[in-house]
């Protein structure tokens, strides 16, 4: 199991705690330090069954300032996520061919 984690985010910390409390082994990827590649983001999106725009944090200041009215295609949104990883919704948990967004954190229980 992998978690794309931001330790400063309460939802991300809660999701990680649920995983650890369940005794599951987890690889923690701090995605703000280790930014996913375009291929990794595409794989994550495939497992989430979502599009890039679906996992953009629209409440972030940088989104509101630079991207709010943008009509980008999927590849362009992925480039935005790589340049501004703070815009990637968190946490994302992956187990095998499935992935979930940990919002709410209890979503992770479906993977454990």
PyMOL commands that set and color helices and strands:
alter all, ss='L'
color gray80, all
select helices_A, chain A and resi 10-21+38-48+52-55+61-67+74-83+85-87+105-110
alter helices_A, ss='H'
color red, helices_A
select strands_A, chain A and resi 2-5+27-30+92-95+98-101
alter strands_A, ss='S'
color yellow, strands_A
deselect
rebuild
show_as cartoon
